[in-house]
Amino acid sequence: MSGHIFDGIEIERDIAAAPDIVFAAWTTPQHFARWFGSAIVEVPAASLDFNAEAGRAWKAQMVLPDGSTIDWAGDFVEVEPGKRLVFTITDAPADADRARIVVVLTPIPTGTRMHFTQETPGFSPEQKDAALAGWQGFIDELELIAHEQAG
């Protein structure tokens, strides 16, 4: 299940890896750099400050194929290893507004059911579609990492 919800977007996906492995794929800095960067975008290690601890800020920079960059920032709100991750995100770090992301991991017989939501305040339907497509691609890569780690 994926799509628009009243105040944002949501993605639900079953991943053939245990919740602690999926959580590690979300929160380990080198894994984050890989899935957030994807195959065509680089997230240089030097730009990354990503330690998943409640109350801690994070930041990263994407280097796009044309050489332009996007700066990202946010805060970790809740960090429950193997169960739940809540953090905020923005591509305008100087602004105070942040979109809230909630990731809930539930064990299932085949691995983990991951439920993802992101607030999209002020987004048009087209912007929601673009955010949803972007996250689907990120989660495709995150799922590959989880499968690799699960062995």
Contacts in CASP RR format, 6 or more apart in sequence:
PFRMAT RR
TARGET T0000
AUTHOR 0000-0000-0000
METHOD contacts of the structure
MODEL  1
MSGHIFDGIEIERDIAAAPDIVFAAWTTPQHFARWFGSAIVEVPAASLDF
NAEAGRAWKAQMVLPDGSTIDWAGDFVEVEPGKRLVFTITDAPADADRAR
IVVVLTPIPTGTRMHFTQETPGFSPEQKDAALAGWQGFIDELELIAHEQA
G
1 10 0 8 1.000
1 11 0 8 1.000
1 12 0 8 1.000
2 9 0 8 1.000
2 10 0 8 1.000
2 11 0 8 1.000
2 12 0 8 1.000
2 13 0 8 1.000
2 132 0 8 1.000
2 136 0 8 1.000
3 9 0 8 1.000
3 10 0 8 1.000
3 11 0 8 1.000
3 132 0 8 1.000
4 125 0 8 1.000
4 128 0 8 1.000
4 132 0 8 1.000
5 117 0 8 1.000
7 119 0 8 1.000
7 120 0 8 1.000
7 121 0 8 1.000
8 117 0 8 1.000
8 118 0 8 1.000
8 119 0 8 1.000
8 120 0 8 1.000
8 123 0 8 1.000
8 128 0 8 1.000
9 117 0 8 1.000
9 118 0 8 1.000
9 120 0 8 1.000
9 128 0 8 1.000
9 131 0 8 1.000
9 132 0 8 1.000
9 135 0 8 1.000
10 115 0 8 1.000
10 116 0 8 1.000
10 117 0 8 1.000
10 118 0 8 1.000
11 114 0 8 1.000
11 115 0 8 1.000
11 116 0 8 1.000
11 132 0 8 1.000
11 135 0 8 1.000
11 136 0 8 1.000
11 139 0 8 1.000
12 113 0 8 1.000
12 114 0 8 1.000
12 115 0 8 1.000
12 116 0 8 1.000
13 113 0 8 1.000
13 114 0 8 1.000
13 116 0 8 1.000
13 139 0 8 1.000
13 143 0 8 1.000
14 108 0 8 1.000
14 110 0 8 1.000
14 111 0 8 1.000
14 112 0 8 1.000
14 113 0 8 1.000
14 114 0 8 1.000
15 22 0 8 1.000
15 111 0 8 1.000
15 112 0 8 1.000
15 113 0 8 1.000
15 114 0 8 1.000
15 143 0 8 1.000
15 146 0 8 1.000
15 147 0 8 1.000
16 110 0 8 1.000
16 111 0 8 1.000
16 146 0 8 1.000
16 147 0 8 1.000
16 150 0 8 1.000
17 25 0 8 1.000
17 111 0 8 1.000
17 112 0 8 1.000
17 146 0 8 1.000
17 147 0 8 1.000
17 149 0 8 1.000
17 150 0 8 1.000
18 107 0 8 1.000
18 111 0 8 1.000
18 112 0 8 1.000
18 150 0 8 1.000
19 82 0 8 1.000
19 83 0 8 1.000
19 105 0 8 1.000
19 106 0 8 1.000
19 107 0 8 1.000
19 111 0 8 1.000
19 112 0 8 1.000
20 81 0 8 1.000
20 82 0 8 1.000
21 112 0 8 1.000
21 146 0 8 1.000
21 149 0 8 1.000
21 150 0 8 1.000
22 82 0 8 1.000
22 105 0 8 1.000
22 112 0 8 1.000
22 114 0 8 1.000
22 142 0 8 1.000
22 146 0 8 1.000
23 81 0 8 1.000
23 82 0 8 1.000
23 83 0 8 1.000
23 85 0 8 1.000
23 105 0 8 1.000
24 31 0 8 1.000
24 149 0 8 1.000
25 31 0 8 1.000
25 35 0 8 1.000
25 142 0 8 1.000
25 143 0 8 1.000
25 145 0 8 1.000
25 146 0 8 1.000
25 149 0 8 1.000
26 32 0 8 1.000
26 52 0 8 1.000
26 85 0 8 1.000
26 103 0 8 1.000
26 142 0 8 1.000
27 50 0 8 1.000
27 52 0 8 1.000
27 79 0 8 1.000
27 85 0 8 1.000
29 45 0 8 1.000
29 48 0 8 1.000
29 50 0 8 1.000
29 51 0 8 1.000
30 45 0 8 1.000
31 142 0 8 1.000
31 145 0 8 1.000
32 43 0 8 1.000
32 48 0 8 1.000
32 50 0 8 1.000
32 60 0 8 1.000
33 43 0 8 1.000
33 44 0 8 1.000
33 45 0 8 1.000
33 48 0 8 1.000
33 50 0 8 1.000
33 60 0 8 1.000
34 43 0 8 1.000
34 141 0 8 1.000
34 145 0 8 1.000
35 138 0 8 1.000
35 139 0 8 1.000
35 141 0 8 1.000
35 142 0 8 1.000
35 145 0 8 1.000
36 43 0 8 1.000
36 60 0 8 1.000
36 62 0 8 1.000
36 72 0 8 1.000
36 138 0 8 1.000
37 43 0 8 1.000
37 62 0 8 1.000
37 138 0 8 1.000
37 141 0 8 1.000
38 137 0 8 1.000
38 138 0 8 1.000
38 141 0 8 1.000
39 141 0 8 1.000
40 65 0 8 1.000
41 62 0 8 1.000
41 63 0 8 1.000
41 64 0 8 1.000
41 65 0 8 1.000
42 62 0 8 1.000
42 63 0 8 1.000
43 60 0 8 1.000
43 61 0 8 1.000
43 62 0 8 1.000
43 63 0 8 1.000
44 61 0 8 1.000
44 63 0 8 1.000
47 59 0 8 1.000
47 60 0 8 1.000
47 61 0 8 1.000
48 59 0 8 1.000
48 60 0 8 1.000
48 61 0 8 1.000
49 57 0 8 1.000
49 58 0 8 1.000
49 59 0 8 1.000
49 60 0 8 1.000
50 58 0 8 1.000
50 59 0 8 1.000
50 60 0 8 1.000
51 58 0 8 1.000
52 58 0 8 1.000
52 76 0 8 1.000
52 79 0 8 1.000
52 85 0 8 1.000
52 87 0 8 1.000
53 76 0 8 1.000
53 79 0 8 1.000
54 76 0 8 1.000
54 77 0 8 1.000
54 78 0 8 1.000
54 79 0 8 1.000
55 75 0 8 1.000
55 76 0 8 1.000
55 77 0 8 1.000
56 75 0 8 1.000
56 76 0 8 1.000
57 73 0 8 1.000
57 74 0 8 1.000
57 75 0 8 1.000
57 76 0 8 1.000
58 73 0 8 1.000
58 74 0 8 1.000
58 75 0 8 1.000
58 76 0 8 1.000
58 87 0 8 1.000
59 71 0 8 1.000
59 72 0 8 1.000
59 73 0 8 1.000
59 74 0 8 1.000
59 93 0 8 1.000
60 71 0 8 1.000
60 72 0 8 1.000
60 73 0 8 1.000
61 69 0 8 1.000
61 70 0 8 1.000
61 71 0 8 1.000
61 72 0 8 1.000
62 69 0 8 1.000
62 70 0 8 1.000
62 72 0 8 1.000
63 69 0 8 1.000
64 70 0 8 1.000
70 91 0 8 1.000
71 91 0 8 1.000
71 93 0 8 1.000
72 89 0 8 1.000
72 90 0 8 1.000
72 91 0 8 1.000
72 93 0 8 1.000
73 89 0 8 1.000
73 90 0 8 1.000
73 93 0 8 1.000
74 87 0 8 1.000
74 88 0 8 1.000
74 89 0 8 1.000
74 90 0 8 1.000
74 93 0 8 1.000
74 98 0 8 1.000
75 87 0 8 1.000
75 88 0 8 1.000
75 98 0 8 1.000
76 85 0 8 1.000
76 86 0 8 1.000
76 87 0 8 1.000
77 86 0 8 1.000
77 87 0 8 1.000
77 88 0 8 1.000
77 100 0 8 1.000
78 84 0 8 1.000
78 85 0 8 1.000
78 86 0 8 1.000
79 85 0 8 1.000
79 86 0 8 1.000
82 105 0 8 1.000
83 104 0 8 1.000
83 105 0 8 1.000
84 102 0 8 1.000
84 103 0 8 1.000
84 104 0 8 1.000
84 105 0 8 1.000
85 101 0 8 1.000
85 102 0 8 1.000
85 103 0 8 1.000
86 100 0 8 1.000
86 101 0 8 1.000
86 102 0 8 1.000
86 103 0 8 1.000
87 100 0 8 1.000
87 101 0 8 1.000
88 98 0 8 1.000
88 99 0 8 1.000
88 100 0 8 1.000
88 101 0 8 1.000
89 98 0 8 1.000
89 99 0 8 1.000
89 101 0 8 1.000
89 118 0 8 1.000
90 97 0 8 1.000
90 98 0 8 1.000
90 99 0 8 1.000
97 121 0 8 1.000
99 118 0 8 1.000
99 119 0 8 1.000
99 120 0 8 1.000
99 121 0 8 1.000
100 118 0 8 1.000
100 119 0 8 1.000
101 116 0 8 1.000
101 117 0 8 1.000
101 118 0 8 1.000
101 119 0 8 1.000
102 115 0 8 1.000
102 116 0 8 1.000
102 117 0 8 1.000
102 118 0 8 1.000
103 114 0 8 1.000
103 115 0 8 1.000
103 116 0 8 1.000
104 114 0 8 1.000
104 115 0 8 1.000
105 112 0 8 1.000
105 113 0 8 1.000
105 114 0 8 1.000
106 112 0 8 1.000
106 113 0 8 1.000
106 115 0 8 1.000
107 113 0 8 1.000
112 146 0 8 1.000
114 139 0 8 1.000
116 135 0 8 1.000
116 139 0 8 1.000
118 131 0 8 1.000
118 135 0 8 1.000
120 127 0 8 1.000
120 128 0 8 1.000
120 131 0 8 1.000
123 131 0 8 1.000
END
